[in-house]
Amino acid sequence: MKNFVTASVIVVSVLLTGFAVSLIAREKVWAETQTASGSFATGSGSAMGLYVDPLVSSGSKAIWIFLGTQVALLTESGVVIKSYQISSGAPATPTPLGVFKIYKKEELRVSGQAVPYRMPNYMSFTKNSAFGLHGLPYLGDSAKASSYWSEALSHIGIPVSHGCVRFLPEEAIELYKWADRGIPVFIQT
């Protein structure tokens, strides 16, 4: 079903919710995968060109953040199981790039800024908890009553945060339940 040709960086096409996504890592392998309809998807013709490292293929979970496309992927054993549209850091307050892990989980985190943003389902990916993955922020006692939260709904897919990675509320809950402390978080352009 799959034919591989080795080169210098891994490229694997995977059928993900109806479209091909390229996954790239250490060695380049062009994969040809037959889809349910009998057609073939190839690494060179992928729709999104996303990169994922197969070193996390030993049964573990990982979170992949792609700032250029404002997409997050969840993987288990190196296989993409879920994708989300996100909102990352604005140009003036960018999301840090690199390899991180989930250090701490908080059901609700209140920012230390002059304006106390409430960030539900917060998972810090830096030791000092300054940056995290979380649901849309809001002001006041409830998200539904906050006009800021309503505005934030329209920001998914646009880099506007202070450096954190924002998810839609239902998706943040799902991610929070799925992610364990210590799992890797890979953030790239």
Secondary structure as UniProt FT lines:
FT   STRAND          2..6
FT   STRAND          11..16
FT   TURN            17..18
FT   STRAND          19..24
FT   STRAND          29..34
FT   TURN            36..37
FT   STRAND          40..42
FT   HELIX           43..45
FT   HELIX           54..56
FT   STRAND          61..66
FT   TURN            67..70
FT   STRAND          71..76
FT   TURN            77..78
FT   STRAND          79..85
FT   TURN            91..92
FT   STRAND          98..101
FT   STRAND          104..110
FT   STRAND          118..124
FT   TURN            127..128
FT   STRAND          132..135
FT   TURN            144..145
FT   HELIX           147..153
FT   TURN            154..157
FT   STRAND          165..167
FT   HELIX           169..178
FT   TURN            181..182
FT   STRAND          184..188
//
